[in-house]
Structure formats: C-alpha cells, structure tokens
Amino acid sequence: MSTLILFDFDGTLADTAPDLAAAANRQRTRSGLPPLPLDHLRPYASAGARGLLRAALDMTPEHPEYEAHRQQFLQDYAQAMTVHTRLFDGVTPLLERIAAEGMSWGIVTNKVTYLTKPIVAALGLEQNCAVLVCGDTTEHAKPHPLPLLHAAREAGFEPRRCIYIGDDLRDIQAARAAGMRSVAAAYGYCGPDHPVHTWKADRDAESPEALWPAIQQLIVQ
C-alpha cells in the first residue's frame, strides 16, 4: 500500500518568514518604532499573527488594541505575501521523489484558506497537491488531530499510512494524536520556547534533504 506524506506549510515547505516579518515590521512603523531584523522575527513565523505581534510589539491577545493590530497585520500581509516567499531549497526534488515512488503528498496548515491558496498557487504546488487543509477547513486547528484526520480521509488514506512533517511542536502533537508518524523539520522556524529534541517526533530532519531518508525509515510496509 502507498503512503501519504503531509506537510505543514510555513517553515516546512515554504520560507514565508520574509513576507510575514515585513508585515510585522509595518505594524512597528505605524507605531513609530524602527523595524526589527528578519533573524529576530523569523522564529515566530510559524505562530502567525499571534506570534509575530508578540515579537514585534510585545502584544498579546489580552491587549485592548490587539485585534485592531491583528486585522491590520493580516491586511498588510495579504497585499504582499508572495514577494519574497520561496520553497526551501531541496523541497522541489523531494516532492518529485515522493511522486516518483508512487506516493502522494498534501498540506495541512493552520494558515487560513484565503492566505494559503494564493501562495500555494504562486509556488506551483497546486496541481500535484493531493489534499490541502487550512486553518479554517475544520472546526479545530492543530494541535488538534482533526485537520490531519480530515486530510487523510479526503485523500483516501488510513492515518497509519500517513507521515506528517512540521516545524512546530503543535505539528508533532497533532500527528501523535492522529495516530500518524511524524518528522520534525528542524531547519524551519521551530519557535523560541521548546527545543526540537523535546518534541518527541519519530524523526528529526536538519534540512529538507534529510527528509527523504527520514520518510524512508518511517514507511509502513
């Protein structure tokens, strides 16, 4: 039987941090603050608006102005979200290898649909992607297992025939809860709070090139 390889999007397949950081820095500019370097904002990219507003403005959802800043951040990002975003080096040959081996691949992200689909299309992933599940596709987002289970069902695979790859602790938690094997994309954004080795993924990959060997080790015969 075949295997379905599911990927997180931001920080796993695509390096979206430059455009996300630019949107975060626009919020700083509006507040009269100087922009922060990409290296400072990059680790928060997988956490979306919540993480980037915390990093850029030290603002959490409890702040009375948080929602206004979040909406402005999303508006700014939507207007310029494919300027510098690229697939990570090594991702294209990996996807080609997966297809050549007769396997399918898809995307499960917490990014909402209206922000995800244009980027997926711009990066040329739309045609060969077996399933795309976004943050608003199901009732719950990761770390809840429902998005992963939905993706498996839509693509016609049992969870045990799926491998999920992501660069955030929530990805590994979701995979475990869904009964899927997991690979931590340690080259991604990963966040500042929990070191990758503490996530208890089935495998860790330090680069996109290391994903294929990790996948091979986890395939159920």
C-alpha positions as a printed Julia matrix, in Angstrom:
221×3 Matrix{Float64}:
   0.0    0.0    0.0
   1.08   3.58  -0.62
   1.86   6.34   1.84
   0.54   9.89   2.17
   3.15  12.47   3.15
   1.53  15.5    4.78
   3.43  18.73   5.28
   2.95  21.82   7.35
   3.38  24.85   5.11
   5.13  27.85   6.7
   8.63  26.88   7.77
   8.37  23.34   6.39
   7.67  23.55   2.65
   7.9   27.3    2.15
  10.1   30.01   3.63
   7.36  32.57   4.21
   9.17  34.39   7.03
  10.46  37.35   4.96
   6.95  38.42   3.91
   5.49  37.73   7.36
   8.27  39.72   9.01
   7.71  42.59   6.59
   4.05  42.74   7.62
   5.06  42.67  11.27
   7.51  45.48  10.74
   4.79  47.55   9.09
   2.96  47.42  12.41
   6.09  48.72  14.14
   6.42  51.52  11.61
   2.83  52.54  12.24
   3.62  52.65  15.94
   6.69  54.85  15.41
   9.16  52.03  16.05
  12.15  51.0   13.93
  11.95  47.72  12.0
  13.39  44.57  13.54
  15.83  42.32  11.65
  14.44  39.21  10.0
  16.53  36.96  12.25
  14.68  38.35  15.27
  11.22  37.75  13.81
  11.9   34.52  11.92
  11.44  32.09  14.87
   7.9   33.41  15.4
   6.73  32.97  11.81
   5.01  29.62  12.38
   2.88  31.19  15.1
   1.27  33.58  12.61
  -0.18  36.92  13.64
  -0.24  35.99  17.32
   3.45  35.14  17.43
   4.63  37.96  15.22
   2.67  40.66  17.07
   4.14  39.38  20.3
   7.63  39.57  18.82
   7.16  42.89  17.03
   5.03  44.82  19.51
   5.16  42.74  22.7
   1.39  42.48  22.3
  -0.76  39.53  23.32
  -4.47  38.86  22.63
  -5.37  40.31  26.02
  -4.22  43.77  24.93
  -7.18  46.06  24.13
  -5.63  47.06  20.78
  -4.6   43.54  19.79
  -7.5   42.79  17.45
  -7.07  46.05  15.54
  -3.35  45.33  15.07
  -4.09  41.73  14.07
  -6.53  42.81  11.38
  -4.07  45.39  10.04
  -1.27  42.8   10.06
  -3.41  40.37   8.06
  -4.39  43.08   5.6
  -0.77  44.12   5.09
   0.35  40.53   4.69
  -2.42  39.67   2.2
  -1.3   42.54   0.0
   2.33  41.36  -0.2
   2.6   37.7    0.74
   4.37  36.36  -2.36
   7.11  38.98  -2.69
   9.97  37.06  -1.09
   8.32  33.75  -0.2
  10.05  30.74  -1.76
  10.14  26.98  -1.38
  13.05  25.87   0.76
  16.0   24.55  -1.23
  15.57  20.81  -1.61
  11.76  20.79  -1.41
  11.09  20.52  -5.15
  13.3   17.44  -5.66
  11.77  15.92  -2.51
   8.24  16.28  -3.85
   9.36  14.87  -7.19
  10.94  11.9   -5.4
   7.76  11.27  -3.42
   5.73  11.21  -6.64
   8.29   9.03  -8.42
   7.98   6.47  -5.63
   4.23   6.28  -6.17
   3.32   8.16  -3.01
   1.02  11.15  -2.54
   1.63  14.37  -0.66
  -0.52  17.12   0.77
  -0.53  20.16   3.02
  -2.09  20.69   6.44
  -1.59  24.2    7.79
  -3.1   26.46  10.42
  -2.93  29.32   7.91
  -6.43  30.29   6.78
  -7.6   29.44   3.27
  -7.62  32.93   1.75
  -3.98  33.39   2.68
  -2.84  29.87   1.85
  -4.27  29.16  -1.58
  -2.7   32.12  -3.42
   0.76  31.22  -2.08
   0.35  27.54  -2.89
  -0.63  28.52  -6.44
   2.2   31.04  -6.79
   4.74  28.4   -5.76
   3.42  25.92  -8.31
   2.2   23.38  -5.75
  -1.48  23.39  -6.58
  -1.51  20.85  -9.4
   0.2   17.95  -7.61
  -1.05  18.53  -4.07
  -3.38  15.62  -3.2
  -5.12  17.46  -0.37
  -4.98  20.94   1.17
  -6.35  21.51   4.66
  -6.19  25.03   6.06
  -6.76  26.5    9.5
 -10.42  27.17   8.76
 -11.17  23.93   6.9
 -12.2   22.03  10.02
 -13.7   23.0   13.36
 -10.34  22.73  15.13
  -6.78  23.68  14.18
  -3.54  21.97  15.17
  -2.53  20.69  17.69
  -5.98  19.1   17.5
  -5.76  15.98  15.3
  -8.92  16.78  13.29
  -7.16  18.63  10.4
  -4.76  15.72   9.88
  -7.54  13.14  10.1
  -9.59  15.17   7.64
  -6.67  15.29   5.2
  -6.15  11.52   5.43
  -9.84  10.86   4.86
 -10.08  13.26   1.91
  -7.03  11.67   0.26
  -8.24   8.12   0.96
  -5.58   7.01   3.45
  -5.7    5.44   6.89
  -3.82   7.53   9.49
  -1.26   4.79   9.98
  -0.36   5.19   6.3
   0.39   8.88   6.78
   3.52  10.74   7.83
   3.25  14.33   8.99
   6.17  16.75   8.74
   6.23  20.1   10.53
   8.42  22.7   12.17
   6.29  23.42  15.26
   5.6   21.44  18.42
   1.89  21.61  17.59
   2.57  19.67  14.4
   4.12  16.77  16.26
   1.39  16.83  18.91
  -1.28  16.74  16.2
   0.42  13.84  14.4
   0.7   11.84  17.6
  -2.96  12.46  18.47
  -4.0   11.46  14.93
  -2.06   8.19  15.04
   0.42   9.3   12.38
   4.18   9.07  12.35
   5.99  12.39  12.43
   9.13  14.18  11.33
  10.25  17.43  12.93
  11.52  19.89  10.32
  14.35  21.21  12.48
  15.5   23.56   9.7
  12.27  25.54   9.97
  11.14  28.28  12.33
  10.55  25.95  15.29
   9.81  28.74  17.76
  11.85  30.01  20.71
  10.11  28.15  23.53
  10.55  24.41  23.01
  13.76  22.85  21.59
  13.1   20.41  18.75
  14.65  17.47  20.58
  11.97  17.75  23.27
   9.07  17.32  20.81
   9.42  13.52  20.66
   8.93  13.31  16.92
   9.64   9.94  15.35
  12.48  11.52  13.38
  14.19  14.92  13.19
  15.42  16.4    9.9
  18.04  19.14   9.95
  17.46  20.04   6.29
  14.94  19.37   3.51
  17.49  16.97   2.03
  17.28  14.94   5.24
  13.51  14.48   4.92
  13.61  11.68   2.36
  15.82   9.38   4.48
  13.55  10.09   7.45
  10.46   9.28   5.38
  12.01   6.02   4.16
  12.67   4.92   7.74
   9.02   5.52   8.71
   7.19   3.96   5.78
   4.92   1.11   6.91
   5.36  -1.91   4.64
